[in-house]
Amino acid sequence: MNTTLKQIRPETLKLIEKQAENLGVSTDEYLRGLLAENQQELALKPEMDDEEFETDIIAFAEGTEDLPPYNGTYTREDIYLDHN
């Protein structure tokens, strides 16, 4: 067995396999997707393209057309409430 694989805990391998399965790709394809092809490229890519994102946002907003817009303001305390 490759010494690199011996350095990875079995529970980590199971998580990798499960993530690949959830995405419907092989484990190798999943791991290769995390790697950059060159130094200029980011390793992680968006899970969906802009059109798919736009479609999801439209579906999420359905039924909110008649809601009144929020016209208030947020205080600094409101914004940073969880930072105190």
C-alpha positions, 0 to 999 in steps of 0.5 A, spaced: 500 500 500 502 507 498 505 510 504 501 516 503 494 512 504 497 509 510 497 516 513 490 518 512 486 515 518 480 510 515 475 515 518 477 520 513 477 516 507 470 514 509 468 521 509 472 523 502 468 517 499 461 519 502 462 526 499 464 523 493 458 519 493 453 524 495 456 528 489 455 522 484 462 522 482 468 517 483 473 518 489 478 519 484 474 524 481 472 528 487 479 528 489 482 531 483 476 536 483 480 539 489 486 540 486 489 546 482 491 544 475 496 550 475 499 555 480 494 560 478 487 556 479 484 555 485 483 548 487 475 549 489 470 550 484 463 553 485 458 547 486 453 550 481 454 555 475 451 562 475 445 560 471 443 554 476 444 559 482 439 564 479 434 559 478 435 557 485 434 564 488 428 565 484 425 559 486 427 561 493 424 567 493 417 565 490 411 567 494 414 573 497 412 578 492 407 581 496 411 582 502 412 589 504 419 591 503 424 592 509 424 600 510 428 600 517 435 600 519 440 596 523 444 599 529 451 597 530 449 593 536 444 589 531 449 587 526 454 585 531 450 582 536 453 575 536 460 578 537 459 581 544 
